[in-house]
Every structure is written in C-alpha cells, then in structure tokens.
C-alpha cells in the first residue's frame, strides 16, 4: 500500500512494489517523483525526516534535516542589519539534507539499484508530466520576481513567458540531465551499495556540490528587499551526512506513537496526547474541539520555549505524568489568548523577544495557512506578521509547503516521510541542476541563548513531523501531512479519530478519519518568516457542525470558518498485525492525494 500527496508518486512507488521491491525502495522512488511533480512543495536540496519500521525490527528515525553552515552565525546576520533570517534566498539555506537521507534509506534498507528507483523521476523530468493547478498558480505569484531577478527559475517555469498549465506537459530538462549524469558517473563504482555511496560523494563533493556552492555565492534578492549571498561552502557539504536516531515515543491507551525528536516539532503530538484527560468529551463536540485546541496551545508554547537543536531539551519532563497533570489544569472553559510555556524541572522558559509579536484578530481576515511556510510575497498579503512595504519584486502571495509519503509492503516493512523545502519559490533554480536551495534556516532565531538560536553545525527546528503508531509493540500505522505548524494539529485529530472510532468496518477507518472536518489554531509564534501569531484564533472547515462553531465563539475563540475542504492533507497506510491485512487512505482536499495498493 502507498499513500502520498500526488498520484504519480504513489503510482511510481507502487510500480516498484509490484516489481518486487520493498517499502524502502518504493519510498525512494516516490520521493524523487515528488521533487518533479510538486516542485512548489519540495525539492532535492530540501529536507526530510523519515520514520521507518523494518518488519520485526525497531522503529528508527532517519534525519534528513541539514545543519546551519559554519558561517551562519547570529553575528553575521545581525551584521547585515537583519533581525530575522530572510524567508527566501541563500541566507536561509541550511546544508541540503533530503538527497543523502534517501540514499541512506536505499543503501541500508532497500534492495533496488539507484537507477531502478530514479528512472521514474528522470522520465517525468525529461518527457514531462501534467502539472497540478497549484504549480502554475505558484509561478504566477512570483512571475515578476522570476523575470527580473531569478531568471534561472524563469527558464524552467516560465518557458516562452508561459507558466505551467494543467493538461500541458511540464518538463525540467536540467533536472533530468542532473540525475542522468549522476547515474553515469556512479555506474562503474561496483555493486548496488557502492554505487549509492558514490552518488552520495557526487552530491557532497562532485559536480552537484560545486553547483550548489556557486549558487549560494550569487547575490540574490530575498524577503529583506536586499541582495544577499549565502554561507554554504564546499566544506559544509562535504562534512555532513544524514543520521539515524531513536524516536521520541509516548504510550496512550494501548498505542505507542513514534516521532522525530525535538529538533522537529514531532514531540508536540506526544505532548498533546499526554495532556488529554482520562475521560474524553464526545468526539466532534464543542467540548472536544475546545479541549484539543487548548491543549495544542500549551504544547506549542512549550515547543517555542524548549525545542531546538542548540540546547538540551527536557523531553522526559515535558512528557511526564506529573508535569502534564499540572498543565492540564490550565485548560479552562474559555479560550486562552496567552502564550503559556511551562517550567519542566523548575527551569525558567525563554522566549525570543520576537515571539511575542501579536497580530490583532480581524473578523473575515481568514489568514488560512498562517502556520505554513511563507515565501516570496506581495506586501498586501494577509499573512499575520507581514511587514509593510515591498519585500521582493513579485506580485501576489504564495506559500511553500510540503509533501508526504507512506508505504507498507507485503512483509510488513513500514515507512512515513515528510519531504519539504527547496521550493521553486524559495530560491532561484540552480541553472546547472534544475532545482533550488532550501530555506529552512528561517525557522531559527537571531537571538543568543535560545534552544532554536541560529547555530553553526546545528539543525534548525523543523515543522516536518511524520508519524508511526504501534499496538502492543507492532507497527500498525504510518501517517502524516503537509502543513507547517498545522501538521501535528491535524495529525492529532486524525489519530484520535482512528483510535477512538476504530471499530468502523471492522478495522481502522483511515479514510473516514482523514475526511472528518478538521481545524487549526495560530495562537503561538509561527515557524516561518515573518513569525507572527494570532492569539485565540481557530479556523474550522465549513462542514463543522454550526452548533460547535457557535459554541466555540461563545467560549472566546476567534473563529474563522474556512472552505468546507480546507483543513488537513493527510496520508496514511496501516497493517493489522493479527491478519496481515493492509489498508491505505489519502486526502481528498486538493484532489491530488492518492492511495493505491494490491
């Protein structure tokens, strides 16, 4: 079974499974197709956290989040007159992490050759694919920027001055040439593993690395309104590799939920589970939504005060029964409009001064997607925290976002991955390669002494947060979603919908849980430039029971009603360990998520 955010990625992964490959072979093939068909949502120079559960083995996290380059210091950015890392351009680029993570997954857990898994991406890049509407819509929002500044991007995404259109093939010859050259250079390296290792070296020290470093050194217009060069060097690329680590876990009602550690926002889902009372309100009721929204605010406040790779994170205390019993008492009958981090172990929380920038709520302002990556944008954008005045030379507003991919195979191997970064609207296309650098450093603070302070050699705290759930120690479900700060909000509702209502049709009703009306709140500092927040906000789908919507308003929530199918973009696969029966489901919102199996 495969579920992903794009049908071509799901079908490509399924083709690998049908050819005898395992879940990890399939995931790598699907991931590289996502780079081609969702270039506004991810790219090879972005990042990816991967959770894997080998059949009969231990769950592991494969970290494909690159670190800040050696030259990316607070002093350097402050010396440029910045108080935030720009949301676009090479100053925001961490060491690219996605490619190496996928190579490690293929080397250590796959069975197929690099050529076997890359052929689908090469084919779609070389011969074309019919783009989804949002590719062209995204390009149109940055047309002026591409035409005047990021001309290498215009060559790929505005050929002849025309943005990609559904029904007309979109090609990326430079990207196809990059992978074909890579495959040619490693073909004589030896066996399967040797070729993969050679590909890693080409990326880190060969022609790919050389082109990435050249691009980082090119003065580039970014969201500061100025031209800047980046800090990425050849030494940064050569010295980094993806790594394995143990997951963060929490046991709840017979389930064990596994997440990446607090260098991601993953433990936010665990904290939200830890905050739940022994007796839950009726599913979908106003009491239920209020409880989850208020618990999310507490967990997100802790994320802001404690999570990051630049300091030790007191995760054991944050998940302890004593800590959460006290925090649970903070949830009252009305909406909180305060940012209330806790003091685990008696420690004093520290927040960035910028983390208290409050955006007044304006009825009808919607601001859907506040917690999603913000990139090259127009000054009239409704996104909270947006500074006034021109940011870049571009029209309209657009956001980057993310993809997701889940696979389970006939042997019970399971993988969940959330690729992101390296969006076409985040940095100029590297002309020699056909894809841009990422911008994940925008999630760090330019203030010393914080867990998420910009620090050379340390990972920026990412919002990317795939999930694996176990029952009695056996992997049962892999799931996740795009959506920036919203990911662990949407995933909590999905997981509880499955866990609390899993008797539907005799098993896990994945599709019903994905389809259920969802919501999010923005009552905490956003992770993306320009880092604003909307205290007391909650955005509900229009399909939500009107009585629930009205009651939340009476409780002091600033309610925005969004379109009926607008909240959540989940993917999921599952395996019943008792029967071996597999299942999968995909998000109908946006009409491009796709689940497939046989």
DAQUIVEN-V698619 format. One line per field, one symbol per residue. phi: phi as a letter, one per 40 degrees, with the letter a starting at -180 (. if undefined). psi: psi as a letter, one per 40 degrees, with the letter a starting at -180 (. if undefined). Layout:
phi=???
psi=???
This chain:
phi=.bbacacccccccccccccgcbccdccccccccddccbccbaacccaacbbbbcdgbccbbbcbbcccdcccbdccccccgcbbcdcbgccccccdbcdcccccccccbcbcccccccccccccccchacccdccccccccbdcccccbcccccccbbcggbcdbdgbcbbbdccdcccccdccccdcchcdccccccccccccbcccdccccdccccdbcbccgbcbccbcbccccccbacbcacccbacafgbbbbbccccbcdcdcccccccccdbccddgccdccddcccccdcccccdccbciccacbccdccbccccccccdcccbcbccbbcbccbcggcccbbcdccbcbbdcbdgcffdgdcbdbbdbcccdccdgcccgcbacabgbabcaabaababbccgcbababcaggccbbacdcdcbgacccacccccbcacgbdbcdadgbccccccacbbbbbfgbdbabaiachfccdccccccdccccccbcccfgaccccccccddbaabbcacccbdbgcabdgcabbccccddccdccccccgcccbccdcbbbhbcbababcccbgcbaaaacccgfbcabaaa
psi=ihhiehddddddddddddeeiaddddddddddddddefeeeiideaihhhhigiheaihihhhfhiihidegidddddeeeieihieiiddehihhddddddddddddeieiiddddeddddddddeiihiidedddddddfdddddddgddddddefheehiiiiehhhigdddddddddddddedeeaadddddddddddddeaddddddddddehhhhaeeeihiiaehidddddeiiiiiiiihihhhfeihhhiiaeeaededddddddeiidhiihheidddddddddddddddddddddiieeihhgddddeiddddddddeehaeihieihgiagheeihihiiddeehhhhhhheecfhfdeihhahiieeiehiehiiihdigiiaiiiiaiiihihhadeeiiihigiiifidediihhdedeiiiafeeeeiifhieidfhhhheihihiehgiihhihfehhdhhiiiiebeededddddddddddefeehfeahgddddddihaiiiffihieihffiigheihhiieeihdddddddddeehghhhaidgehhfiiiiihhedeehiiiiihehefeihhii.
